[in-house]
Amino acid sequence: MHPSCTIINCSKAHGNIDYCCDCTDYPCKRFDNCGQLDSFITYRNVISDFQRLREIGETAFLSILSQKEEILLYLINNHNDGKSKAFFCLAVNLLPLNALLAVNIELKTSSRTARELLNNAALELGIELKLKTKLSN
């Protein structure tokens, strides 16, 4: 039980919905500054992730997450040089699956090269693979 969790309390107040995007009040004020601070990686893409969930449905969305999890485990198990784990988590969370699959084919190399390939894929998509710690101007 998480009595102080605002997300769980909000879900209960709105009929025990599974995802915020299923709520009749979505997007509410909680999403006003979404993505400006991202101490949690997934917060940066929460709006686009909820939009994607609505478009393709839960089963397809969970399938994408499962494939991304497999890629992350592959990277950690085969290319973690002791300092790349956080970077790989960030890259897999922020890059779309198709970009990860395109890069993944080439990841039979060093950790440094894996990081460079992921960084290049991110740059092509205009995605910055670093966490923001304060509001962007």
Residue pairs with C-beta under 8 A, 6 or more apart in sequence:
2 8
3 9
7 20
10 20
10 23
10 30
11 17
11 18
14 23
14 24
14 25
17 23
18 58
19 50
19 53
19 58
20 26
20 27
20 28
20 30
20 31
20 50
21 50
21 51
21 53
21 54
26 50
27 34
27 47
31 46
31 47
33 135
34 43
34 46
34 47
35 43
35 44
35 45
35 46
35 47
36 132
36 135
36 136
37 43
37 132
37 133
37 134
37 135
38 44
38 131
38 132
39 131
39 133
41 89
41 90
41 93
41 94
41 131
42 49
42 93
44 94
44 132
45 93
45 94
49 61
52 61
52 64
53 61
56 64
64 97
67 97
67 101
68 92
68 93
68 97
68 100
69 92
71 92
71 100
71 101
71 104
72 88
72 89
72 92
74 104
74 107
75 84
75 88
75 91
75 92
75 107
75 114
76 85
76 88
78 107
79 88
79 107
79 109
79 110
79 111
79 114
80 88
80 111
81 110
81 111
81 112
84 111
84 114
84 115
87 115
87 118
87 129
88 114
88 118
90 129
90 130
90 131
91 100
91 118
91 119
91 122
91 129
92 100
94 122
94 127
94 129
95 103
95 118
95 121
95 122
95 125
95 127
96 125
99 121
99 122
99 124
99 125
100 121
102 121
103 117
103 118
103 121
106 117
107 113
107 114
107 117
118 129
119 129
122 128
122 129
